[in-house]
């Protein structure tokens, strides 16, 4: 099982994005540091709005630009700092992935252009005024989906 930690500064970014999006979904990509066996800390994420009440589609071009900058700033140390996966919000629904979410993530992990051995999906919503609620799921090349541990630091 994978563990994904969300530091306070990243939590602040998420709360602002979710607040600004209101009832519409928002999301982006996750860039993380590999800190131990099956342990990752999200160091950066992109925030893309433009979602609707029950859907969100991210811009691949914007994601690539952000990843390129992250790789440059981490001195291209891909084994330690890399793309981890995707995130989006479910402001009006459960933070569990939908069948559409599962299909999208399976498409990403099996895309040879992505070149990932696994990808993680984090889904968030605001519970109360500013408290984050979320879930983490890991998608493997063989089609396996496993719930993962999400830690708010």
FIPAPA-997791 format. One line per field, with one value per residue: residue number from 1; residue in three letters; z, y negated, x of N, C-alpha, C in turn. Coordinates in Angstrom, 3 decimals, decimal comma, padded with zeros to 6 digits. Layout:
# residues N
i <- [NUM/...]
aa <- [ALA/...]
n.w <- [Z/...]
n.v <- [Y/...]
n.u <- [X/...]
ca.w <- [Z/...]
ca.v <- [Y/...]
ca.u <- [X/...]
c.w <- [Z/...]
c.v <- [Y/...]
c.u <- [X/...]
# end
This chain:
# residues 153
i <- [1/2/3/4/5/6/7/8/9/10/11/12/13/14/15/16/17/18/19/20/21/22/23/24/25/26/27/28/29/30/31/32/33/34/35/36/37/38/39/40/41/42/43/44/45/46/47/48/49/50/51/52/53/54/55/56/57/58/59/60/61/62/63/64/65/66/67/68/69/70/71/72/73/74/75/76/77/78/79/80/81/82/83/84/85/86/87/88/89/90/91/92/93/94/95/96/97/98/99/100/101/102/103/104/105/106/107/108/109/110/111/112/113/114/115/116/117/118/119/120/121/122/123/124/125/126/127/128/129/130/131/132/133/134/135/136/137/138/139/140/141/142/143/144/145/146/147/148/149/150/151/152/153]
aa <- [UNK/UNK/UNK/UNK/UNK/UNK/UNK/UNK/UNK/UNK/UNK/UNK/UNK/UNK/UNK/UNK/UNK/UNK/UNK/UNK/UNK/UNK/UNK/UNK/UNK/UNK/UNK/UNK/UNK/UNK/UNK/UNK/UNK/UNK/UNK/UNK/UNK/UNK/UNK/UNK/UNK/UNK/UNK/UNK/UNK/UNK/UNK/UNK/UNK/UNK/UNK/UNK/UNK/UNK/UNK/UNK/UNK/UNK/UNK/UNK/UNK/UNK/UNK/UNK/UNK/UNK/UNK/UNK/UNK/UNK/UNK/UNK/UNK/UNK/UNK/UNK/UNK/UNK/UNK/UNK/UNK/UNK/UNK/UNK/UNK/UNK/UNK/UNK/UNK/UNK/UNK/UNK/UNK/UNK/UNK/UNK/UNK/UNK/UNK/UNK/UNK/UNK/UNK/UNK/UNK/UNK/UNK/UNK/UNK/UNK/UNK/UNK/UNK/UNK/UNK/UNK/UNK/UNK/UNK/UNK/UNK/UNK/UNK/UNK/UNK/UNK/UNK/UNK/UNK/UNK/UNK/UNK/UNK/UNK/UNK/UNK/UNK/UNK/UNK/UNK/UNK/UNK/UNK/UNK/UNK/UNK/UNK/UNK/UNK/UNK/UNK/UNK/UNK]
n.w <- [000,000/-000,778/000,590/000,775/001,495/002,416/002,674/004,798/003,309/000,735/001,311/001,890/-000,657/-001,930/-000,438/-001,069/-003,860/-004,003/-002,628/-004,327/-006,609/-005,863/-006,352/-008,622/-010,220/-009,864/-010,601/-011,241/-011,745/-009,859/-008,269/-006,789/-004,025/-003,560/-000,617/000,892/001,153/-000,759/-000,013/-000,429/-000,753/-001,550/-003,268/-004,992/-006,870/-009,685/-010,409/-011,984/-013,175/-014,439/-014,530/-014,407/-012,750/-012,312/-013,553/-014,753/-016,764/-017,409/-018,697/-020,913/-022,014/-020,222/-017,959/-018,787/-019,048/-016,363/-015,209/-016,531/-015,504/-012,770/-012,884/-013,774/-011,624/-009,645/-010,363/-012,295/-011,037/-011,321/-009,970/-007,410/-007,436/-009,040/-011,407/-009,921/-010,208/-010,541/-009,450/-008,345/-007,605/-005,819/-005,187/-004,544/-004,148/-003,003/-001,977/-003,239/-006,096/-009,271/-011,852/-014,241/-013,389/-012,689/-015,246/-016,602/-015,154/-015,539/-018,245/-018,245/-016,802/-018,505/-020,766/-023,034/-023,569/-021,204/-019,484/-016,907/-014,021/-012,183/-011,107/-009,116/-007,819/-006,298/-004,578/-003,553/-001,266/000,358/003,705/005,822/006,671/005,987/006,099/004,797/003,067/001,855/-000,558/-001,569/-004,281/-005,911/-009,113/-011,019/-013,628/-014,392/-014,158/-011,627/-008,867/-005,972/-002,727/-001,102/001,465/002,754/004,066/005,976/006,744]
n.v <- [001,180/-002,208/-005,326/-008,654/-011,870/-015,101/-018,154/-021,113/-023,569/-022,791/-021,858/-024,302/-025,477/-023,738/-024,160/-026,843/-026,610/-024,863/-026,355/-028,585/-027,381/-026,544/-025,006/-023,730/-021,353/-021,106/-020,670/-018,957/-018,129/-016,008/-016,472/-014,910/-013,944/-011,130/-009,596/-007,354/-003,736/-003,066/-005,535/-008,854/-012,400/-015,065/-017,676/-019,690/-020,888/-021,296/-023,697/-023,746/-025,269/-025,584/-023,413/-021,619/-021,090/-018,272/-017,316/-017,310/-018,259/-018,169/-020,326/-019,130/-020,396/-022,528/-020,994/-019,644/-021,768/-022,601/-020,248/-020,087/-022,337/-021,619/-019,328/-020,510/-022,244/-020,364/-019,307/-017,308/-014,830/-012,171/-009,779/-010,520/-012,865/-013,317/-012,959/-012,100/-011,624/-012,388/-014,860/-015,806/-017,551/-016,669/-018,336/-018,079/-015,440/-012,093/-011,448/-009,286/-007,516/-007,737/-005,658/-006,787/-008,209/-006,038/-004,846/-006,921/-007,107/-004,558/-004,772/-006,672/-005,369/-003,266/-004,493/-004,697/-006,955/-008,359/-006,708/-005,588/-003,440/-003,217/-005,179/-007,771/-008,725/-011,438/-012,584/-015,330/-017,279/-020,024/-019,807/-021,117/-024,417/-024,915/-022,514/-019,842/-016,942/-013,758/-011,201/-008,517/-006,656/-004,053/-003,169/-000,463/000,927/003,447/003,226/003,294/001,698/-000,011/-001,037/-003,743/-005,233/-008,383/-011,169/-014,033/-016,377]
n.u <- [000,845/000,497/001,639/000,661/001,577/000,390/001,674/001,345/001,516/000,756/-001,774/-002,977/-002,986/-004,758/-007,147/-007,682/-008,072/-010,290/-012,185/-012,411/-013,459/-015,948/-019,039/-018,222/-016,046/-012,468/-008,963/-005,820/-002,337/-000,076/003,002/005,682/007,827/009,811/010,104/010,566/010,229/007,479/006,422/005,403/005,669/003,675/004,923/004,351/001,575/-000,548/-003,084/-006,021/-008,814/-012,135/-013,755/-016,861/-020,039/-020,049/-017,756/-014,369/-011,670/-008,311/-005,704/-003,384/-001,135/-000,554/000,029/002,357/004,171/004,387/005,441/007,929/009,224/009,308/010,955/013,329/013,924/014,368/016,719/016,594/016,351/014,902/014,314/013,841/012,236/009,244/006,520/003,478/000,797/-002,671/-005,071/-008,316/-011,380/-014,367/-016,772/-019,486/-020,005/-019,152/-015,758/-014,748/-013,486/-015,129/-016,621/-015,824/-013,572/-011,909/-011,547/-010,230/-007,817/-006,755/-006,283/-004,225/-002,112/-001,546/-000,664/001,858/003,350/003,337/004,746/004,707/004,946/003,025/000,204/-001,239/-004,379/-005,812/-008,599/-010,462/-012,471/-014,096/-014,837/-017,030/-015,984/-013,180/-011,872/-010,109/-011,133/-010,369/-009,364/-007,206/-005,998/-004,265/-003,157/-002,223/-000,108/-001,086/-003,791/-004,796/-006,352/-005,718/-006,684/-005,082/-003,030/-003,756/-002,280/-002,661/-000,443]
ca.w <- [000,000/-000,922/001,486/000,170/002,487/001,898/003,619/005,079/002,236/-000,356/001,797/001,709/-002,090/-002,216/000,169/-001,890/-005,154/-003,796/-002,266/-005,523/-007,584/-005,368/-006,679/-009,813/-009,989/-010,317/-010,437/-011,841/-011,604/-008,612/-008,366/-005,447/-003,658/-003,038/000,644/001,519/000,449/-000,956/000,661/-001,245/-000,241/-002,645/-003,127/-005,841/-007,714/-010,519/-010,169/-013,193/-012,984/-015,677/-014,455/-014,257/-011,521/-012,129/-014,473/-014,852/-017,731/-017,284/-019,905/-021,014/-022,294/-018,961/-017,091/-019,276/-018,697/-014,921/-014,967/-017,022/-014,510/-011,561/-013,152/-013,828/-010,268/-008,839/-011,012/-013,103/-010,210/-011,541/-009,014/-006,156/-007,703/-010,303/-011,551/-009,104/-010,703/-010,768/-008,373/-008,665/-006,515/-005,885/-004,177/-004,207/-004,122/-002,220/-002,468/-003,857/-007,558/-010,085/-012,938/-015,200/-012,794/-012,847/-016,665/-016,933/-014,545/-016,257/-019,505/-017,982/-016,409/-019,636/-021,882/-023,170/-023,554/-019,802/-019,031/-015,466/-013,523/-011,406/-010,916/-007,957/-007,930/-005,057/-004,744/-002,377/-001,124/001,625/004,703/006,674/006,041/005,368/006,399/003,629/003,128/000,613/-000,719/-002,445/-004,925/-006,789/-010,312/-011,513/-015,042/-014,623/-013,983/-010,212/-008,186/-004,532/-001,866/-000,522/002,671/002,548/005,344/006,011/007,746]
ca.v <- [000,000/-003,466/-006,418/-009,965/-012,940/-016,431/-019,166/-022,232/-024,570/-022,212/-021,879/-025,673/-025,641/-022,977/-024,829/-028,035/-026,173/-024,312/-027,482/-029,399/-026,630/-026,397/-023,750/-023,135/-020,596/-021,621/-019,615/-019,160/-017,022/-015,916/-016,290/-014,446/-013,457/-009,758/-009,763/-006,061/-002,658/-003,298/-006,779/-010,045/-013,671/-015,970/-018,921/-020,706/-020,449/-022,355/-023,976/-024,141/-025,393/-025,355/-022,232/-021,800/-020,524/-016,865/-016,893/-018,115/-017,781/-019,025/-020,669/-018,406/-021,356/-023,197/-019,999/-019,397/-022,941/-022,532/-019,129/-020,449/-023,258/-020,832/-018,502/-021,399/-022,720/-019,237/-018,862/-016,126/-013,636/-011,523/-008,700/-011,137/-013,875/-012,948/-012,968/-011,054/-011,324/-013,433/-015,165/-016,675/-017,704/-016,215/-019,210/-017,715/-013,990/-011,352/-011,564/-008,027/-007,628/-007,264/-004,758/-007,642/-008,432/-004,791/-004,692/-007,949/-006,764/-003,380/-005,287/-007,353/-004,426/-002,396/-005,328/-004,548/-008,284/-008,755/-005,901/-005,354/-002,088/-003,381/-006,572/-007,965/-009,680/-012,019/-013,311/-016,164/-018,214/-020,733/-019,367/-022,295/-025,653/-024,825/-021,219/-018,965/-015,531/-013,218/-009,787/-008,213/-005,348/-003,794/-002,393/000,258/001,310/004,672/002,927/003,302/000,425/000,207/-002,219/-004,128/-006,036/-009,828/-011,812/-015,489/-016,699]
ca.u <- [000,000/001,224/001,280/000,849/001,443/000,095/002,161/000,443/001,483/-000,024/-003,156/-003,464/-003,265/-005,976/-008,296/-007,963/-008,608/-011,627/-013,057/-012,628/-014,257/-017,319/-019,730/-017,616/-014,822/-011,178/-007,979/-004,504/-001,390/000,677/004,441/005,994/009,150/009,830/010,840/010,796/009,538/006,044/006,045/005,583/005,172/003,332/005,683/003,733/000,481/-001,111/-004,493/-006,719/-010,259/-012,867/-014,587/-018,301/-020,590/-019,679/-016,696/-013,152/-010,683/-007,133/-004,975/-002,114/-000,058/-000,238/000,653/003,714/004,977/004,644/006,352/009,257/009,794/009,570/012,135/014,501/014,207/014,841/017,958/016,296/016,499/013,614/014,053/013,382/011,209/008,629/005,061/002,864/-000,536/-003,671/-006,012/-009,438/-012,337/-015,752/-017,374/-020,866/-020,126/-018,171/-014,377/-014,354/-013,458/-016,248/-016,195/-015,112/-012,245/-011,132/-011,187/-009,227/-006,529/-006,241/-005,760/-002,945/-001,065/-001,196/-000,194/003,316/003,968/003,488/005,870/004,632/004,682/001,804/-000,221/-002,095/-005,473/-006,298/-009,856/-010,682/-013,580/-014,080/-015,803/-017,104/-015,509/-011,859/-011,268/-010,002/-011,457/-009,845/-009,059/-006,068/-006,046/-003,127/-003,501/-001,052/-000,129/-001,867/-005,203/-005,146/-006,598/-005,637/-006,798/-003,807/-003,149/-003,600/-001,944/-002,587/000,589]
c.w <- [000,000/000,105/000,813/001,242/001,798/002,942/003,745/003,939/001,046/000,043/001,608/000,260/-002,457/-001,666/-000,649/-003,224/-005,012/-003,432/-003,489/-006,532/-007,147/-005,680/-007,922/-009,452/-010,504/-010,116/-011,084/-011,671/-010,284/-008,915/-006,953/-005,292/-003,082/-001,789/001,365/000,744/000,430/-000,228/-000,207/-000,530/-001,448/-002,382/-003,925/-006,566/-008,571/-010,153/-011,472/-012,894/-014,275/-015,678/-014,347/-012,962/-011,275/-013,124/-014,435/-015,860/-017,652/-018,639/-019,914/-021,225/-021,014/-018,012/-017,505/-018,931/-017,221/-014,578/-015,383/-016,027/-013,225/-011,741/-013,162/-012,426/-009,353/-009,472/-011,732/-012,366/-010,218/-010,543/-007,686/-006,368/-009,054/-010,258/-010,726/-009,641/-010,817/-009,489/-008,968/-007,497/-006,853/-004,862/-003,714/-004,066/-003,186/-002,818/-003,028/-005,379/-008,216/-011,129/-014,009/-014,691/-012,977/-014,293/-017,062/-016,395/-015,181/-017,602/-019,336/-017,692/-017,559/-020,862/-021,953/-023,176/-022,141/-019,194/-017,541/-015,156/-012,705/-011,416/-009,744/-008,299/-006,528/-005,378/-003,435/-002,430/000,220/002,504/005,728/005,941/005,321/005,654/005,144/003,976/001,814/000,621/-001,672/-002,977/-005,880/-007,895/-010,865/-012,973/-015,333/-014,424/-012,541/-009,690/-006,693/-003,779/-001,250/000,694/002,336/003,923/005,154/007,122/008,616]
c.v <- [-001,247/-004,479/-007,736/-011,017/-014,278/-017,449/-020,340/-023,253/-024,070/-022,148/-023,266/-025,951/-024,941/-023,681/-026,066/-027,648/-025,663/-025,409/-028,312/-028,705/-026,426/-025,031/-023,074/-022,387/-021,360/-020,497/-019,956/-017,920/-017,137/-015,692/-016,001/-014,059/-012,055/-009,786/-008,447/-004,986/-002,904/-004,543/-007,978/-011,265/-014,563/-017,299/-020,062/-020,069/-021,621/-022,513/-024,488/-024,159/-025,026/-024,104/-022,609/-021,120/-019,097/-016,396/-017,868/-017,458/-018,725/-019,263/-019,960/-019,365/-022,062/-022,245/-019,755/-020,550/-022,903/-021,401/-019,454/-021,374/-022,514/-019,978/-019,341/-021,836/-021,605/-018,577/-017,519/-014,811/-012,882/-010,414/-009,257/-012,093/-013,579/-013,177/-011,821/-010,659/-012,563/-013,692/-015,933/-016,688/-017,046/-017,065/-018,778/-016,216/-013,390/-011,551/-010,236/-008,175/-007,071/-006,283/-005,544/-007,939/-007,206/-004,627/-005,692/-007,573/-005,513/-003,801/-005,955/-006,336/-003,509/-003,170/-005,242/-005,900/-008,814/-007,989/-005,607/-003,882/-002,054/-004,864/-006,610/-008,985/-010,127/-012,786/-014,045/-016,869/-018,907/-020,193/-020,502/-023,482/-025,483/-023,509/-020,350/-017,539/-014,953/-011,718/-009,653/-006,802/-005,234/-002,834/-001,782/000,649/002,525/004,472/002,914/001,877/000,712/-001,091/-002,485/-005,008/-007,497/-010,456/-013,320/-015,852/-017,861]
c.u <- [000,892/000,729/001,630/000,581/001,237/000,564/001,185/000,377/000,658/-001,505/-003,767/-003,825/-004,566/-007,217/-008,678/-008,597/-010,040/-012,617/-013,408/-013,532/-015,699/-017,894/-019,168/-016,338/-013,609/-010,174/-006,664/-003,647/-000,640/002,149/004,936/007,451/008,991/010,709/011,122/010,069/008,022/005,544/006,410/005,022/004,894/004,042/005,062/002,557/000,034/-002,575/-005,086/-008,210/-010,963/-013,708/-016,053/-018,739/-020,109/-018,632/-015,525/-012,229/-009,492/-006,476/-003,624/-000,949/000,383/000,480/002,099/004,648/005,350/005,603/007,776/009,956/010,164/010,823/013,406/014,902/014,709/016,066/017,785/016,560/015,164/013,305/013,544/012,209/010,558/007,114/004,506/001,493/-001,394/-004,455/-007,187/-010,410/-013,671/-016,510/-018,763/-021,077/-019,083/-016,771/-013,861/-014,396/-014,710/-015,726/-015,442/-013,700/-011,361/-010,669/-010,111/-007,854/-005,926/-005,646/-004,405/-001,847/-000,655/-000,709/001,333/004,032/004,154/004,659/005,865/004,410/003,397/001,452/-001,182/-003,177/-005,858/-007,570/-010,138/-012,026/-013,405/-015,190/-015,884/-016,516/-014,168/-011,149/-011,272/-010,413/-010,945/-009,677/-007,877/-006,227/-004,866/-003,563/-002,220/-001,237/-001,009/-003,370/-005,670/-005,320/-006,559/-005,863/-005,426/-004,071/-002,860/-003,398/-001,906/-001,620/000,164]
# end
